[in-house]
Amino acid sequence: MLTALFGAVESGVIYAIMALGVYLSFRVLDFPDLTVDGSFVTGGAVASIMIVNGSDPFVATMAALFAGFLAGCVTGILHTKGGINPLLSGILMMIALYSINLRIMGKPNVPLLAEETVITKIESWFASDWSILLFMLVVTLIIKFVTDLFLKTEVGLSLRAVGDNEGMVRSFSANTGWMKVLGLGLSNALVAFSGALVAQYNGFNDVGMGIGMIVIGLASVIIGEAVVGHSKIARATLAVVVGAILYRIIVTLALRIEFLDTGDMKLITAIIVIIALVLPKIIDRQKAASRKKKRLQQLGGKANA
């Protein structure tokens, strides 16, 4: 049980990078970007093929980041320059990436167990069971702090403004189109980077491993915000990291239930997201009803007096 939970935290830290990418598109830009399901695999595909062909795993992982950035930019261009609906532009890119990923990989699955990867290098550098967790935690926190700093810069503030009120930003003659392209590029760059690390962590890259990744990212964001809050940028990004780890722990514990198996993982994810979305609204309604009841009691007491 403890081993399973340790593995959940370990993978959760890596998936947190993907969740930060989803946070940029979903919360900052207010853009429902389904490209994530494809760009996650693109990152793994680029990194896997480069590693198999003898490239340094760190170079391959950085190349995956740039591939994800390109995929996100294309989605942004389809929406801003092509005038395609945001949801549809993400779906179109996701579908296109499925074929592109197969082209990159040459086959549906690329094994990495016999190759030198970032994970095997970390294990050789630090002879400890905690080495991967600590290394990935440092990488994730660095990305989190860089994201915090970026969103406080002039460009970052412009991205946040576009997500909050695009019409107002456009009224100041700002180019909201290219801001969206940049934001989606950065979002999918983080997603692809996470995909490259996950492929190396799992020891393979599969063309179907990105299915439902947007839902996992949203689950991480929603769970984190419910637990940690999102009043400030630094707190919101921390919530995403915490949410990704909690999500993995919840799934691991759910799969320990006797009548559930790994095939039910997507169902578990959907249930988690539904609960995370519905529960806060139910709690808010109960609080509002309680406040209303107290006000009525106070008014009744005053009337009797």
C-alpha positions in Angstrom: 0.0 0.0 0.0 2.8 2.5 1.0 4.7 1.6 -2.2 1.6 2.3 -4.3 1.0 5.7 -2.6 4.7 6.6 -3.0 4.4 5.8 -6.7 1.2 7.9 -6.9 3.0 10.9 -5.4 6.0 10.4 -7.7 3.8 10.3 -10.9 1.6 13.0 -9.6 4.6 15.4 -9.4 5.4 14.7 -13.1 1.7 15.1 -14.1 1.6 18.4 -12.2 3.6 19.9 -15.1 0.9 18.9 -17.5 -1.7 20.3 -15.1 0.1 23.7 -15.0 -0.2 23.7 -18.8 -3.9 23.1 -18.6 -4.2 25.8 -16.0 -2.7 28.3 -18.4 -5.2 27.5 -21.1 -8.2 26.8 -19.0 -8.0 29.3 -16.2 -5.7 32.1 -17.5 -6.8 32.2 -21.1 -10.3 30.8 -20.5 -9.7 28.5 -23.6 -11.1 24.9 -23.6 -8.0 23.5 -25.4 -8.4 19.8 -26.3 -5.0 19.9 -28.1 -3.7 18.6 -24.7 -4.8 15.0 -25.5 -2.6 15.1 -28.6 0.4 17.3 -27.5 0.9 15.1 -24.4 1.7 12.1 -26.7 3.6 14.4 -29.1 6.1 15.2 -26.3 6.5 11.5 -25.5 6.8 10.6 -29.2 9.5 13.2 -30.0 11.5 12.3 -26.8 11.2 8.5 -27.3 12.3 8.5 -31.0 15.2 10.8 -30.3 16.4 8.7 -27.4 16.0 5.4 -29.4 18.1 7.1 -32.1 20.9 7.9 -29.7 20.2 11.5 -28.6 20.9 12.7 -25.1 17.6 12.2 -23.0 17.8 15.7 -21.7 18.1 17.2 -25.2 15.3 14.9 -26.3 13.0 16.1 -23.5 13.7 19.8 -24.4 12.9 19.0 -28.0 9.6 17.6 -26.9 8.9 20.9 -25.2 9.4 22.8 -28.4 7.2 20.3 -30.3 4.4 21.0 -27.9 4.9 24.7 -28.2 4.5 24.4 -32.0 1.3 22.3 -31.7 -0.2 24.9 -29.3 0.6 27.7 -31.6 -1.1 26.0 -34.6 -4.2 25.6 -32.5 -4.1 29.3 -31.6 -3.6 30.2 -35.3 -6.6 28.0 -36.3 -8.7 29.9 -33.8 -7.5 33.5 -34.2 -6.5 33.6 -37.9 -8.9 30.9 -39.2 -11.8 32.1 -37.2 -12.5 28.5 -36.0 -14.4 28.0 -32.7 -12.0 27.5 -29.8 -13.3 24.0 -28.9 -13.4 22.9 -32.5 -9.8 24.2 -33.2 -8.6 22.1 -30.3 -10.4 19.0 -31.5 -9.1 19.4 -35.0 -5.5 19.7 -33.8 -6.0 16.8 -31.4 -7.2 14.6 -34.3 -4.3 15.8 -36.6 -1.8 15.1 -33.9 -2.9 11.4 -33.6 -1.6 10.8 -37.2 1.4 13.1 -36.7 2.4 11.1 -33.6 2.1 7.8 -35.4 4.3 9.3 -38.2 6.9 10.4 -35.6 6.9 7.1 -33.8 6.6 4.9 -36.8 4.5 2.4 -34.8 1.8 2.6 -32.0 4.2 1.9 -29.2 7.9 2.7 -28.6 9.6 0.8 -25.7 12.3 2.6 -23.7 13.1 0.0 -21.0 16.5 -0.8 -22.7 17.4 2.9 -23.3 19.1 5.5 -21.2 16.5 8.0 -20.2 16.3 11.0 -17.8 14.9 8.6 -15.2 17.7 6.1 -15.5 20.3 8.9 -15.4 18.8 10.3 -12.2 18.8 6.8 -10.6 22.5 6.4 -11.5 23.4 9.8 -10.1 21.6 9.4 -6.8 21.4 5.9 -5.3 18.2 6.5 -3.4 14.5 5.5 -3.6 13.7 9.2 -3.2 15.9 10.4 -6.1 13.3 10.5 -8.8 10.6 12.1 -6.5 13.0 14.8 -5.2 14.4 15.6 -8.6 11.0 15.8 -10.3 9.7 17.9 -7.4 12.5 20.4 -7.8 11.9 20.6 -11.6 8.1 21.0 -11.1 8.6 23.7 -8.4 11.0 25.6 -10.7 8.4 25.5 -13.5 5.8 26.7 -11.0 7.9 29.6 -9.8 8.9 30.6 -13.4 5.2 30.5 -14.3 4.4 32.7 -11.3 7.0 35.2 -12.4 6.0 35.1 -16.1 2.3 35.8 -15.2 3.4 38.9 -13.3 5.4 40.4 -16.3 3.8 42.7 -18.8 3.2 39.9 -21.3 1.8 37.6 -18.5 -0.5 40.4 -17.3 -1.7 40.8 -20.9 -2.4 37.1 -21.2 -4.5 37.2 -18.0 -6.3 40.3 -19.2 -7.2 38.5 -22.5 -8.6 35.6 -20.5 -10.6 37.9 -18.2 -12.0 40.4 -20.7 -10.8 40.0 -24.3 -13.1 42.8 -25.6 -11.7 45.4 -23.2 -8.1 44.4 -24.2 -9.0 44.7 -27.9 -10.5 48.1 -27.3 -7.0 49.3 -26.3 -5.8 48.3 -29.8 -3.9 45.3 -28.4 -3.3 42.2 -30.5 -5.3 39.6 -28.6 -4.9 37.0 -31.3 -1.1 36.7 -31.0 -1.4 36.7 -27.2 -3.7 33.7 -27.4 -1.3 31.9 -29.8 1.6 32.5 -27.3 -0.5 31.4 -24.4 -1.6 28.2 -26.1 1.9 27.5 -27.2 3.3 27.8 -23.7 0.5 25.7 -22.3 1.1 22.8 -24.7 4.9 23.2 -24.3 4.4 22.2 -20.6 2.0 19.4 -21.5 4.5 17.9 -24.1 7.3 18.3 -21.6 5.3 16.3 -19.0 4.4 13.8 -21.7 8.1 13.2 -22.5 8.9 12.7 -18.8 5.9 10.4 -18.3 7.0 8.3 -21.3 10.5 7.9 -19.8 9.0 7.2 -16.3 6.7 4.5 -17.7 9.4 3.0 -19.9 7.4 3.4 -23.1 5.4 5.8 -25.2 2.0 4.8 -26.6 0.0 6.6 -29.2 -3.2 6.3 -27.0 -1.8 7.4 -23.7 -3.0 11.0 -24.1 -6.7 10.0 -24.2 -8.6 11.9 -21.4 -5.5 13.9 -20.4 -7.5 17.2 -20.5 -9.9 15.8 -18.0 -7.0 14.7 -15.7 -5.6 18.2 -16.0 -8.9 19.8 -15.2 -9.4 17.4 -12.3 -6.0 18.4 -10.9 -6.9 22.1 -11.2 -10.3 21.8 -9.7 -9.2 19.6 -6.8 -6.3 21.8 -6.0 -8.4 25.0 -6.0 -10.9 23.3 -3.7 -8.2 22.3 -1.2 -5.7 25.2 -1.4 -7.7 28.0 -3.0 -6.8 30.3 -5.9 -6.9 33.9 -4.5 -3.4 34.7 -5.9 -1.4 33.4 -8.8 1.3 31.8 -6.6 -1.4 30.1 -4.6 -3.3 29.0 -7.7 -0.2 27.4 -9.3 0.6 25.7 -6.0 -3.0 24.4 -5.9 -2.5 22.9 -9.3 0.6 21.0 -8.2 -1.1 19.8 -5.0 -4.2 18.9 -7.0 -2.2 16.7 -9.4 -0.7 14.8 -6.5 -4.0 14.4 -4.7 -5.6 13.2 -7.9 -3.1 10.4 -8.3 -3.5 9.4 -4.7 -7.3 9.3 -5.0 -7.1 7.2 -8.2 -4.6 4.8 -6.5 -6.8 4.4 -3.5 -9.9 3.9 -5.7 -8.2 1.2 -7.7 -7.5 -0.7 -4.4 -11.3 -1.2 -4.1 -11.9 -4.9 -4.9 -14.5 -4.5 -7.8 -12.5 -1.8 -9.6 -9.6 -2.4 -12.0 -7.3 -0.3 -14.2 -9.9 -0.3 -17.0 -12.1 1.9 -14.8 -9.5 4.7 -14.5 -11.3 7.0 -16.9 -14.6 6.4 -15.1 -12.9 7.2 -11.8 -11.5 10.4 -13.3 -14.9 11.5 -14.5 -16.5 10.8 -11.1 -13.7 12.8 -9.3 -14.3 15.8 -11.6 -18.1 15.6 -11.2 -17.7 15.5 -7.4 -15.1 18.4 -7.4 -17.4 20.5 -9.6 -20.8 19.8 -7.9 -19.7 19.5 -4.2 -18.5 23.2 -3.8 -21.8 24.4 -5.3 -23.9 22.3 -2.9 -21.8 23.6 0.0 -22.3 27.2 -1.2 -26.1 26.7 -1.5 -26.2 25.3 2.0 -24.2 28.3 3.4 -26.5 30.7 1.5 -29.6 29.0 2.9 -28.1 29.0 6.4 -27.3 32.8 6.1 -30.9 33.5 4.8 -32.4 31.5 7.7 -30.3 33.5 10.2 -31.4 36.8 8.6 -35.1 35.8 8.8 -34.7 34.7 12.4 -33.0 38.1 13.2 -35.8 40.0 11.4 -38.4 37.9 13.3 -36.8 38.7 16.6 -36.7 42.4 15.9 -40.4 42.3 14.8 -41.4 40.6 18.0 -39.4 43.1 20.1 
